[in-house]
Amino acid sequence: MYFLLGICLVFAFLLALNVCASVFASIAWGVLSAKAAAFSSRTQEQIIFGLRTFPVVLAAVFVAGLFMPAYFIFEPESSGESVSLKLAVLSLVSLIGIGAAAFRVFRTLRKTGRLLACWLDGAERLDLDNIDLPVYRIEHPFPLVAVVGLFRPRLFVASQIFDSLSEVEFQAAIAHEYGHLAARDNLKRTVLRICRDMLIFPLGKGLDDAWAASVESAADEYAAATGGNKMALDLAETLIKIARIVPRDAAPAMPFGSFLTGHDAGNLGARVHRLLELSDKNRPAKNGQLAGAAKWLCLGGAFAAVPLLAFSKGLLLVVHNFTEIIVAFLQ
């Protein structure tokens, strides 16, 4: 019963802290979103990503750095405490959420792999100047320009793109995709999917939608920063041209890819407006690096705190006493 109780409490705390912190993160973004609008889109994206992953990090740090050491040090093996029905249900829901997240990500990766193989089967490999990615021309009803892959990215371009865009517009589209590569957006998308699915409950959808919009605008900003005012205008024209040839009710079926336009590519009108703003500036905003450094500093600090917390017996005793209250409440 000693180990079973501990395991149930681990899963229960993971779920409870994740849910509570997710509610806090959603409220925090509601408060911060208006002020964050003054920042660059990359800064906004990094803030949202931090808020969205914060609940999972917090739950993991608490369980690994506080609860588990406190339980092994202070919990007697013959405490007489048992796993109540409430605790069992709570831990089961948590376990289902973790299992569902793993299954859904695996299923999506498998689906992506199959679709990727289908695309490659009928693709034409291209050698294009100034592009150090494998580039494939494919036949697809959607006018896609997409970077697919977490660790070995490949660029897929629909045939109609070559017929519709000029050379400078095509280069602007490629610069946008390089913005996704530089920020590792495909990997972030996967992490966010895991965080969302672990919750079970439909929390944080507003954060997910805000991230999807900001990440596309951030890639637009990257293109404008690398190519200057002219590229900002070229990319705005590119978005408009592609939007005109998108078939009705068509969307690219690639969950783990970064698309120039698509069902999750942010608000097109807002992106075009932002690009026009950038074209009037001498230097686009680049304040995303500070938020990125702060994000990694906080994440590194959180995991570095785990061994420090584990050796603080006074703090661990407080956590154990809190755990005893929770167990008594759930009996």
ZIQUI-V833234 format. One record per residue. N is the residue number from 0. SS is DSSP state (h for helix, s for strand, l for the rest). PHI is phi in whole degrees, -180 to 180 (none if undefined). OMEGA is omega in whole degrees, -180 to 180 (999 if undefined). Layout:
# ZIQUI-V833234
n = <N N>
ss = <SS SS>
phi = <PHI PHI>
omega = <OMEGA OMEGA>
This chain:
# ZIQUI-V833234
n = <0 1 2 3 4 5 6 7 8 9 10 11 12 13 14 15 16 17 18 19 20 21 22 23 24 25 26 27 28 29 30 31 32 33 34 35 36 37 38 39 40 41 42 43 44 45 46 47 48 49 50 51 52 53 54 55 56 57 58 59 60 61 62 63 64 65 66 67 68 69 70 71 72 73 74 75 76 77 78 79 80 81 82 83 84 85 86 87 88 89 90 91 92 93 94 95 96 97 98 99 100 101 102 103 104 105 106 107 108 109 110 111 112 113 114 115 116 117 118 119 120 121 122 123 124 125 126 127 128 129 130 131 132 133 134 135 136 137 138 139 140 141 142 143 144 145 146 147 148 149 150 151 152 153 154 155 156 157 158 159 160 161 162 163 164 165 166 167 168 169 170 171 172 173 174 175 176 177 178 179 180 181 182 183 184 185 186 187 188 189 190 191 192 193 194 195 196 197 198 199 200 201 202 203 204 205 206 207 208 209 210 211 212 213 214 215 216 217 218 219 220 221 222 223 224 225 226 227 228 229 230 231 232 233 234 235 236 237 238 239 240 241 242 243 244 245 246 247 248 249 250 251 252 253 254 255 256 257 258 259 260 261 262 263 264 265 266 267 268 269 270 271 272 273 274 275 276 277 278 279 280 281 282 283 284 285 286 287 288 289 290 291 292 293 294 295 296 297 298 299 300 301 302 303 304 305 306 307 308 309 310 311 312 313 314 315 316 317 318 319 320 321 322 323 324 325 326 327 328 329 330>
ss = <l h h h h h h h h h h h h h h h h h h h h h h h h h h h h h h h h h h h l l l l h h h h h h h h h h h h h h h h h h h h h h h h h h h h h h h h h h l l l l l l l l l l h h h h h h h h h h h h h h h h h h h h h h h h h h h h h h h h h h h h h l l s s s l l l l l l l s s s s s l l l l l l s s s s l l l l l s s s s s h h h h h h l l h h h h h h h h h h h h h h h h h l h h h h h h h h h h h h h h l l l l l l h h h h h h h h h h h h h h h h h h h h h h h h h h h h h h h h h h h h h h h h h l l l l l l l l l l l s s s l l l l l l l l h h h h h h h h h h h h l l l l l l l l h h h h h h h h h h h h h h h h h h h h h h h l l h h h h h h h h h h h h h h h h h h l>
phi = <none -58 -73 -65 -63 -63 -63 -62 -68 -58 -67 -65 -66 -58 -72 -63 -68 -62 -65 -63 -69 -67 -62 -60 -64 -65 -65 -61 -68 -60 -79 -86 -59 -65 -71 -69 -62 -79 -87 -68 -64 -66 -64 -61 -60 -69 -64 -65 -60 -63 -66 -74 -92 -54 -60 -68 -63 -60 -63 -67 -66 -64 -67 -76 -94 -124 -65 -62 -61 -64 -67 -70 -83 -106 -84 -72 -68 -116 -77 84 -80 -126 -85 -77 -63 -63 -67 -64 -66 -62 -69 -67 -61 -63 -64 -64 -62 -65 -65 -65 -63 -63 -66 -67 -66 -61 -65 -67 -63 -67 -63 -63 -62 -66 -66 -62 -63 -65 -62 -66 -62 -111 -91 -112 -74 -118 -112 -113 -66 65 -127 -99 -111 -64 -115 -128 -97 -129 -93 -150 -64 -94 -76 -90 -130 -141 -101 -122 123 -86 -119 -126 -66 -132 -104 -115 -131 -70 -58 -66 -64 -66 -83 -100 -105 -78 -62 -70 -69 -64 -64 -66 -64 -66 -61 -61 -66 -65 -62 -65 -64 -61 -94 56 -68 -64 -67 -61 -60 -67 -61 -65 -63 -64 -61 -69 -72 -68 -74 70 -81 -77 -107 84 -63 -62 -66 -62 -65 -66 -67 -60 -73 -70 -70 -73 -65 -66 -66 -61 -63 -62 -61 -66 -70 -85 -108 83 -60 -64 -67 -59 -67 -63 -69 -60 -66 -63 -60 -66 -62 -66 -60 -72 -107 -72 -64 -64 60 -109 -151 -70 -93 -144 -60 -106 -125 -109 -109 -64 -138 167 -68 -121 -94 80 -78 -63 -61 -66 -67 -64 -61 -65 -65 -66 -63 -65 -68 -91 -103 -72 -140 -63 -62 -132 -82 -73 -64 -65 -65 -65 -64 -64 -63 -70 -65 -66 -66 -64 -63 -63 -77 -68 -75 -58 -65 -66 -65 -66 -101 -97 -65 -62 -67 -64 -67 -62 -64 -65 -62 -63 -63 -62 -64 -63 -62 -64 -66 -87 -69>
omega = <-179 -178 179 178 179 180 179 179 177 -179 180 179 178 -179 -175 180 178 -179 -178 -180 178 175 178 -178 179 178 -179 179 176 179 -173 -171 -179 179 -179 180 179 -180 174 180 179 176 178 179 -179 176 -179 179 178 179 -176 -179 -180 -178 -179 179 180 -179 -179 -180 -180 -177 -176 -174 -176 -173 -175 176 -180 -178 -177 -178 -169 -177 177 -178 180 -177 -178 178 -179 178 -179 180 -180 -180 180 180 -179 180 178 177 178 180 178 179 179 179 179 178 179 -179 -177 178 177 -179 180 177 179 178 178 179 179 179 178 178 178 178 -178 -178 -180 -174 175 180 -178 172 -176 -180 174 177 -177 175 169 -177 -179 174 -177 172 -177 -179 179 -180 -172 165 -168 170 -176 178 180 -174 175 -174 176 -177 178 -178 178 -175 -176 177 -180 -180 -172 -174 172 -179 -178 178 177 178 177 178 179 178 176 -179 175 174 176 -180 -178 -178 -178 -175 178 177 178 180 179 179 180 178 179 -180 -179 -175 -180 -174 -173 -178 -177 180 174 -179 179 177 179 180 180 179 -180 180 -176 -177 177 177 178 176 174 179 178 179 180 -180 -178 -176 177 -175 -178 180 176 178 179 -180 176 178 178 179 -180 -180 -179 179 -178 -178 177 177 180 178 178 178 179 -178 180 -173 -175 176 177 -174 176 173 -180 -175 180 -174 177 -180 -175 -180 180 179 179 179 180 179 177 175 -179 -180 179 -178 177 179 178 -179 180 -176 178 -177 -180 178 179 178 179 -180 -178 177 179 -180 178 178 -179 -179 176 -179 -177 180 179 179 -176 -179 178 -174 178 179 180 178 177 179 180 178 176 179 179 178 -180 -180 179 179 -177 180 999>
